[in-house]
Amino acid sequence: MNTTHLGRSGLRVSRLCLGTMNFGPQATPEESFAIMDRALEAGINFLDTADVYGWRTGEGYTETIVGDWFAQGGGRREKIVLATKVYGNMQPEAVRDPNLAPGLSARKIIRQCEASLRRLRTDWIDLYQMHHIDRSCPFEEIWQAMETLVAQGKVLYVGSSNFAGWDIATAQLTARQRHFVGLVSEQSLYNLAERSVELEVIPAARHHGLGLLPWSPLGRGLLAGPPAAKGRRHDQERIAERTERKEQVEAYEALCRELGRAPSTIALAWLLHQPAVTAPIIGPRTLDQLQGNLEALDCALDEATLRRLDEIWPPTGSAPEAYAW
């Protein structure tokens, strides 16, 4: 497993990041443990979660599963670069605390970091990410909270997720004024079928030295081939999107057959060929899906194939050239 620096930081992470959003809702704790064990065995040292994952409001169910896995010992925690997130609604059903509602106040950041540390059964978070922008909260306040956590050794690096290009620029300017490192990564929706971040987010991330961590690298299943089942709501949504983008999907899957590779493998390999990308975030529900994802690491795409993929899934282009002379 190759590793690379996370943005301009000295931290080295694997070229694939194991996402845990399915742990709990789709995969049992036992299945989740098996996936994490296999990923670690394969050389994946980068694990991404969030306080809201598990979708039991306020409980942090997925973080608890990850923490229980760490608690098994065997050097699991020491070998993993652990990323989690703060922002979302952490109000239990019986509680109405406005300071647990979505946001990034200093109070929310500090309290939720402490709660994540307890659930994850660890003393530190390697990468603490803002899950969304909170434009009602000044970056001076956000950075004050993050600086406190870094000084306490509870957080080592800070990242963003779902930020616009100008949000990244604003965050970094404010951090620089405070003589703080600021952001080292941005986690964005990015895949062959959704390339809007190429317009301004990727240029901003590259300018400010942020590593890019694409989420939904398979386009919520659109780029993973035909759904195996047709009864679940998620599969119904995939079928509807496949129908809407029928010509593109058929051309893409024909190219994958020509290359002798699964569509999911090509989609991940394409991201690994993008110079701004540090590590796509994979979200396997099963060991078989994880094994399929790992095949992308050995899938080299030549220039001719990359051009054909651009013809099927046209690039957005960078700003302002994409819309001006």
N, C-alpha and C positions, 0 to 999 in steps of 0.2 A: 504494500500500500504506500503510494507516494504521499508526502506531506508538503505543505506550503505555508508560508507566513499568512497570518490573518491580517489582511490589510498591511499597513506600515508598521505593525507591531512586531515584536520578536517572537510572538507565540506561534508555534507550528501546529497545524491541524491537518487531519486527513482530507483527501480530496472529495470524499463523500461525508455528509453529516447525517447522523441517524436522528430523524424526527420522531417524536413520541406521541403525536396527537391521537393516534389510534389506540394507544395503550389505555385500557379501561373500557371505553365505549365499544371498540371493535375486537380487541385482543385481551384475553384474560390476563391477570397478573402472571400466571405460570407461562403463558405463551409469550408475554412481553419479556420475561426473564430470559427465555430461550433465544429470542431475537437479539436482545442486548448481548448475551454471551457469544452468540455466533458473530455478531458485528465486531465485537472486541477481538475475537479470535482472528477475524479477517483483516484486522489492522485499522478499523475505524475507531479513532480516539476522540471523536467530536460528537457530542450528544446535545440535542436541542429540545427543550420543553417550555412550558409556560404555566404560570399560576392558575390560569383559567381552564387548562386542559383537563379533560375528564367530564366537563360540562355538568358537574354537580356544584351549583353555585356556592362559592365560598369554601369549598372543601379541598381544592387542590388535589383531586384524586390521582391524576397522572403523576404529579410530583411525588406523591406518596408511594406509588408503585416503583418509581425510579429510586427513591430513598431506601425502600425495602430491598431492592437489588443491590445497592451499595452496601447495605448492612450485612450481606452474605460474606463480605470480606474478600480475600484473595487479591487484594490490591486493586479492586475495581475502581474505587473512587480516585486513587492516585493516578491511574492510567487514563482517566477520562478528562477531557476538556469540557466542562459542564456549562451549558448556556441555558438560561431561563429568562422569563419576561415579566414585566410589570406594566399595568395600565388598566386591565379589564375589571369588570364588575366582580367584586369578591364579597358581596352582601349575601349572607345566608337568607333563606326565605323568611325566617322569623325576625330578621333584623333589618332595620332601615337606617343605616348609617351613611349619611351623604359623603363621608370621607372614605368609604369603601366603594363608592360608585366609580365608574371609569374616570381616570385622570392621572396626573403626574405631580400632584402636590408633594412637597418635601415630606409631609406626614405620611402620605400614602406610600411613597417610595421606601422610607425607612421601615415602616410597619410591615409592609408586604415582603420586603427583603428578609426580615427576621422570620416571618411565617414560612417563606420558601425554604430558608435554611433548616428550620425544624422539620418540615415535611421531607426534605431531601437528605436529612441526616448527615449534614456536612457542615464544616466550619466556614467554607468559602464558596463563592460562585465565580467561575472563571470569566464568564461573559454575561453581564446583566444588561438586558435589552429593553428599551422602551417599545412596547408592543404597537403603539400608535402615537401619532402626534397629539399633543394637548395644547392648542393655541391659546387657551385661557390661562395657562401657567407660564410665567416668564422663564427663559432658560437660566437666568441667574439663580432662581430658586431650585430648579432641577439640578444644576451643576453643584450647588451647595450641598444638596443631599447626596449626590453621587461621590463628591469629594470626601464627605464624611465616611461613607461606606468603604471607599478605597483606603483612607487613612486607618480605618479599623481593621483592614485586612479581610473584610467580608466580601468584597468585590475586587477583582483584579483589572478587568477591562469593561468598557461600556460600549454598547451597540444600539442601533436603532432598527426599527422595522416599520415598513409602510410609510416612510417619510418621502415627501416630495424633494426635488432637487434643492429648492430654496430653503426647505427646512434643514437639510444637511448643512448648507452654507451658513445659515443663521446659527445653528448649534455650534459649528466649529469656530465661527468668529467670536462668539461669546466665551467659549472654552479658552480660546487663545488669550483673550483679554484677562482671564483669570489664571493664566499660566497652568492650565490643566490640559492633559492629553486630549480629552474629548472622545469622540466616536472613533472606533477602529473598524466597525462593520455596519452594513445595512442589509437587512433581510427584506427582500421584495418579491412580489409575484413576477415570475419571469420564466418563460418557456417558449418553444417554437411558435405556439399559437397566440401568445400574449407577450408582445415585445415593446409595449409602450414605455417601459423604463429606459429603453435605449435613447429616448428623446432628451431627457434632462437628468434623470436620476443617476444613470451610469456615468455620464460625464462629470457630474458633481462628485460622485463617489471616487472616481479615479483621480480627480483634481485634488481632493482632500485626503487621499490615501486610505480609503475605506475598502475593505474586502466585501464582495457581494455574495450573499447567501440566498440563492433563489428558492422560494417556497413554491409548492405545487409545480414541480418540474415536469410532471406528466399532464399538466393541464386538466387537473381533476379527473384524470382517466381518459381524456380525449386522445392523448398520444400513446396510450397503452394498448391499443388494439381493441377489437370488439369485446364488449362485456361478456363475462362467462354466464351471468344470470340475468334475468329480466324482471324479477319480482321486486327487488328493492328499489326504494325511491331514488337512491343515488344512481343506480343503473338506468332507471328511467330517464333521469336528467342527462346522463351520458348519451343515451340513444337519441334524445331530442337534439342535443348539440351536434352529434355526428350527422344527423339528418340535415341540420341547418348548414353545415360546412362539408357537405357530402363530397364535392369535387376535390377539395383539399385533402380530406381524410383518405379518399381512395388513391389519390396520387402519392400521398405520403406512404401508405401501407404497401403500395406497389413497389416503391423505391426500397423499402425495408426488406421486402421479399427478394428483390434483386440483390441486395447486399447480404442476404442470408442471416439477418439479425432481427430480433424482436423489436417492434416499434418502441417499446419502453427503453430498450438499450440504446437505440439511436437517439432518442430524445435526451437522455442523460448524457450520452457521449457528446452531443452537440453543445450542451451547456459547458462541459469540461473543456471544449475547444475555444470558449469565449474568454478573451484575455482578462476581462474584469471579474470573472467568476472565481471565487475561492473554493466553494464547496456547495453543490446542490443539496438541498435537504430532502432526503428520501423518507417516505412514511410507510414502510411495509406493515401489513397486517399479519403476514405469515412468514415462515422461514423460506418458503419457495419464492415469495416475492422479494425477499432480501437477497437471495441467491441470484435472481434475475437482475436486480439492481447492480450487483457487484460486477456483472459482466461488462458494464459500461466502461469500467476502468481499463479494460484491454481492447477497447474498440477505437481504433484510429480512423478518422475520417479525412480523406484527401481533399484537396482544394476543389476538385470537380464535384464531389459529393456535397461539400458545403455550399457550393453555388447552386446546386439543384435543390437543396433544402431552402435556400433563400428564395428561389423561384416559387416554391410551393407555399412557403410561409414568409411573405415579404417583410424585410426589415423596416423598422419605423424611421431610422435615420436620426442623426443628432441635431439638436437645436443650436443655432437658428437655421442652419443650412437646410433642414427638412422642410421649412415653410417660407424661406426667404431666398433672395438671390445669393 
